[in-house]
Amino acid sequence: MSDPSVLSVQIPSDTSEGLVVQEQIISLMEQHEYSMRDVFAMRLSLEEAITNAIRHGNRGDRDKQVTINATVSDEKLRVEVEDEGEGFDPDDVPDPTSAEFIERPSGRGLMLMRAYLNFVEYSNGGRRITMERERNSELPIIEDD
């Protein structure tokens, strides 16, 4: 069993900077020999969380920072992404699968993160998301009709 790997960074509100951090976290997962399924789930979730913090939280303001803290252990990955925006209530985001919102592109990222992660929690007025994925998680579970 190896020691956990920790990454703690602050980046400006720039999606290219977010992609660099995303790849650093994926690299840590690969060092801890996470499965491709786990890597795919976290890549999707990280991209959503970081992009949401930059675009929606900080509204692309390069003077505002996004703080990303990640801990990768042999058992699970935990990532916190926090912006300096006004915050939001995730319960106010409409269900993108309901008939009245099916054509709208927004809200799908939150739904996907909840499907692919073992733990998702918003705090600090919606400015911080904490995400966890256990090694070899079975998520998402797809039900066949």
C-alpha positions in Angstrom: 0.0 0.0 0.0 1.4 3.4 -1.0 1.1 6.7 0.7 -1.6 9.0 -0.6 -0.7 11.6 -3.2 -1.8 15.2 -2.6 -2.2 18.1 -5.1 -3.2 21.6 -4.0 -3.3 24.4 -6.6 -4.9 27.7 -7.4 -5.5 28.6 -11.0 -6.9 31.7 -12.7 -10.3 31.3 -14.4 -8.9 29.8 -17.6 -10.2 26.5 -18.9 -6.7 25.6 -20.4 -5.3 25.9 -16.9 -8.1 23.7 -15.6 -7.2 21.0 -18.2 -3.6 21.0 -16.9 -4.7 20.4 -13.4 -7.1 17.7 -14.6 -4.3 15.9 -16.3 -2.1 16.2 -13.2 -4.9 14.5 -11.1 -5.3 11.8 -13.8 -1.6 11.2 -13.7 -1.8 10.6 -9.9 -4.6 8.2 -10.5 -2.5 6.3 -13.0 0.4 6.2 -10.5 -1.9 4.6 -8.0 -3.0 2.2 -10.8 -6.7 3.1 -10.9 -8.7 1.4 -13.6 -9.6 3.0 -16.9 -13.2 3.0 -15.8 -12.3 5.1 -12.7 -10.1 7.4 -14.8 -12.9 8.0 -17.3 -15.4 8.8 -14.5 -13.0 11.2 -12.8 -11.9 12.9 -16.1 -15.6 13.6 -16.9 -16.3 14.8 -13.4 -13.2 16.9 -13.1 -13.8 18.6 -16.4 -17.4 19.4 -15.4 -16.5 20.7 -11.9 -13.5 22.8 -13.0 -15.3 24.2 -16.0 -18.4 25.0 -14.0 -16.2 26.8 -11.4 -14.5 28.9 -14.1 -17.5 29.7 -16.3 -20.5 29.8 -14.0 -18.9 30.4 -10.6 -16.2 33.0 -11.5 -17.9 34.0 -14.8 -14.6 33.7 -16.6 -13.1 36.5 -14.5 -9.3 35.9 -14.7 -8.8 37.9 -11.5 -10.7 35.3 -9.6 -9.1 32.0 -8.6 -10.3 28.4 -8.6 -8.8 26.3 -5.8 -8.4 22.6 -6.4 -7.3 20.1 -3.7 -7.0 16.4 -4.5 -6.0 13.4 -2.5 -5.4 10.1 -4.3 -5.0 7.0 -2.1 -5.1 3.4 -3.0 -8.8 3.3 -1.8 -10.3 6.4 -3.2 -9.9 9.8 -4.9 -11.2 12.9 -3.2 -11.2 16.3 -5.0 -12.5 19.7 -3.9 -13.0 22.5 -6.4 -13.9 25.9 -5.1 -14.5 29.2 -6.9 -14.8 32.8 -5.8 -18.3 33.4 -7.4 -21.6 34.2 -5.8 -22.5 30.5 -5.3 -25.7 28.7 -6.2 -28.1 26.1 -4.9 -27.7 22.9 -6.8 -31.3 22.0 -5.9 -32.4 24.9 -8.1 -30.8 23.4 -11.2 -33.7 21.8 -13.2 -33.7 18.1 -14.0 -32.3 17.9 -17.5 -34.2 14.7 -18.2 -37.7 16.2 -17.5 -39.7 16.9 -20.6 -39.7 20.7 -20.2 -35.9 20.9 -19.9 -34.8 18.1 -22.2 -33.7 20.5 -24.9 -31.6 22.7 -22.6 -27.9 21.8 -22.4 -27.4 23.0 -18.9 -27.6 20.8 -15.8 -26.4 17.6 -17.4 -22.9 17.9 -15.8 -24.4 17.8 -12.3 -26.5 14.8 -13.2 -23.4 13.0 -14.7 -21.2 13.7 -11.7 -23.9 12.3 -9.3 -24.1 9.2 -11.5 -20.3 8.6 -11.7 -19.2 9.5 -8.2 -19.7 7.7 -4.9 -20.0 11.1 -3.1 -20.9 14.6 -4.3 -21.5 17.5 -1.9 -21.8 21.2 -2.4 -20.8 23.6 0.4 -19.8 27.2 1.1 -23.0 28.4 -0.6 -22.5 26.3 -3.7 -19.0 27.6 -4.3 -17.3 24.3 -3.3 -17.9 20.9 -4.6 -16.4 17.8 -2.9 -16.2 14.7 -5.1 -15.2 11.2 -4.2 -14.8 8.0 -6.3 -13.8 4.7 -4.7 -11.3 2.5 -6.5 -13.1 0.1 -8.9 -16.5 1.7 -8.2 -19.4 0.0 -10.0 -20.9 3.4 -10.8 -22.7 4.3 -12.9 -25.2 1.5 -12.5 -27.2 1.3 -15.7 -30.6 -0.3 -15.4 -31.9 -2.2 -18.3 -35.5 -1.8 -19.1 
